[in-house]
Amino acid sequence: MLIINSFEEYKSHLGKELGISNWHKIDQEQINKFADATLDHQWIHVDKEKAESEGPFKATIAHGYLTLSLIPYLWKQIADVRNIKMEINYGIESFRFGQAVLVDSEVQLKAKLNSIANLRGVTKVVIEATLIIKDQPKPAYTGNVVFLYHFI
């Protein structure tokens, strides 16, 4: 776990890998709950029998946005940013999905600090996020997430 206490400490990691999260298993229950929350019940995500018999992956797959929504949870396993009044998920940029995440796959987030700026007291960081799928050669996605921090 990387501990960051200030803008200066954060900046010292510019261009470097910040760490890798623990593995997280995406099971059918999580996929179904995400489908309910987003009203996206496409059969490739929720119909096991149809996905196995007719789908290109022969199994259900996680929603792409489900995998994106894991970023805050997995990020908290990589870095503990302290001495802040506020943290904001500010945006996502240049994301590309590289491979589907099949049900019961394990994923982990790899993070690298691409840029950091002090915007009149608010720290803006751009983190290169790569979601690795266990035992797969290609990641689920790669892209940039933008966080804003207001250090005390």
Secondary structure, DSSP 8 states (H G I E B T S, - for coil): -EEE-SHHHHHTTTTSEEEE---EEE-HHHHHHHHHHHT---HHHH-HHHHHHHSTTSS-B--HHHHHHTHHHHHHHHEEE-SEEEEEEEEEEEEEE-S--BTTEEEEEEEEEEEEEEETTEEEEEEEEEEEETT-SS-SEEEEEEEEEEE-
